[in-house]
Amino acid sequence: MRLIDAEQINFNDAFIGQSDFARDTREAAERLVKMQAVINQRRYLLINVKAVYMTIRMLTRSACTV
């Protein structure tokens, strides 16, 4: 999964035309999408679960000390 889910874009439909400019724009857009970082969904989920756990832990400790 990429940060921006653009794998389904048809660049020929998005950048219509046969000119050199249109072709260069299509190629540049495709390269930018391919250069994006790929997110490992399991790692992303694990990071979020840890953040929620730490937040709950912090809140319960502060509630006990009040």
C-alpha positions as a LaTeX table, in Angstrom:
\begin{tabular}{lrrr}
\hline
Residue & $x$ (\AA) & $y$ (\AA) & $z$ (\AA) \\
\hline
Met1 & 0.00 & 0.00 & 0.00 \\
Arg2 & 1.35 & 3.40 & $-0.93$ \\
Leu3 & 0.85 & 6.63 & 0.96 \\
Ile4 & $-1.36$ & 7.85 & $-1.86$ \\
Asp5 & $-3.34$ & 4.99 & $-3.37$ \\
Ala6 & $-2.72$ & 5.94 & $-7.00$ \\
Glu7 & $-2.03$ & 2.52 & $-8.43$ \\
Gln8 & $-5.46$ & 2.42 & $-10.06$ \\
Ile9 & $-4.97$ & 5.68 & $-11.98$ \\
Asn10 & $-5.00$ & 5.38 & $-15.75$ \\
Phe11 & $-2.55$ & 8.12 & $-16.65$ \\
Asn12 & $-3.69$ & 8.06 & $-20.28$ \\
Asp13 & $-7.15$ & 9.13 & $-19.12$ \\
Ala14 & $-5.81$ & 11.66 & $-16.62$ \\
Phe15 & $-3.43$ & 13.36 & $-19.05$ \\
Ile16 & $-5.13$ & 13.34 & $-22.42$ \\
Gly17 & $-3.24$ & 14.31 & $-25.53$ \\
Gln18 & $-0.57$ & 13.20 & $-27.96$ \\
Ser19 & 1.77 & 16.17 & $-27.54$ \\
Asp20 & 5.24 & 15.88 & $-26.11$ \\
Phe21 & 4.07 & 17.84 & $-23.09$ \\
Ala22 & 1.20 & 15.42 & $-22.39$ \\
Arg23 & 3.49 & 12.41 & $-22.81$ \\
Asp24 & 6.15 & 13.91 & $-20.53$ \\
Thr25 & 3.53 & 14.78 & $-17.92$ \\
Arg26 & 2.11 & 11.23 & $-17.97$ \\
Glu27 & 5.58 & 9.72 & $-17.59$ \\
Ala28 & 6.51 & 12.10 & $-14.77$ \\
Ala29 & 3.28 & 11.33 & $-12.89$ \\
Glu30 & 3.84 & 7.59 & $-13.23$ \\
Arg31 & 7.43 & 7.93 & $-11.99$ \\
Leu32 & 6.32 & 9.97 & $-8.97$ \\
Val33 & 3.74 & 7.34 & $-8.02$ \\
Lys34 & 6.29 & 4.54 & $-8.38$ \\
Met35 & 8.80 & 6.47 & $-6.22$ \\
Gln36 & 6.43 & 6.66 & $-3.26$ \\
Ala37 & 7.26 & 4.75 & $-0.17$ \\
Val38 & 5.34 & 1.54 & 0.36 \\
Ile39 & 3.67 & 1.06 & 3.74 \\
Asn40 & 3.84 & $-2.32$ & 5.36 \\
Gln41 & 0.27 & $-2.58$ & 6.67 \\
Arg42 & 1.19 & $-4.92$ & 9.52 \\
Arg43 & 3.89 & $-2.55$ & 10.76 \\
Tyr44 & 1.52 & 0.43 & 10.46 \\
Leu45 & $-1.11$ & $-1.41$ & 12.49 \\
Leu46 & 1.45 & $-2.42$ & 15.11 \\
Ile47 & 2.65 & 1.16 & 15.51 \\
Asn48 & $-0.95$ & 2.37 & 15.96 \\
Val49 & $-1.73$ & $-0.37$ & 18.49 \\
Lys50 & 1.38 & 0.55 & 20.48 \\
Ala51 & 0.42 & 4.23 & 20.43 \\
Val52 & $-3.08$ & 3.45 & 21.72 \\
Tyr53 & $-1.66$ & 1.17 & 24.42 \\
Met54 & 0.80 & 3.82 & 25.58 \\
Thr55 & $-1.93$ & 6.48 & 25.64 \\
Ile56 & $-4.24$ & 4.29 & 27.72 \\
Arg57 & $-1.38$ & 3.40 & 30.03 \\
Met58 & $-0.46$ & 7.05 & 30.51 \\
Leu59 & $-4.10$ & 8.05 & 31.15 \\
Thr60 & $-4.68$ & 5.30 & 33.69 \\
Arg61 & $-1.50$ & 6.20 & 35.58 \\
Ser62 & $-2.41$ & 9.90 & 35.71 \\
Ala63 & $-5.94$ & 9.02 & 36.86 \\
Cys64 & $-4.54$ & 6.92 & 39.72 \\
Thr65 & $-2.29$ & 9.72 & 40.97 \\
Val66 & $-5.05$ & 12.35 & 41.12 \\
\hline
\end{tabular}
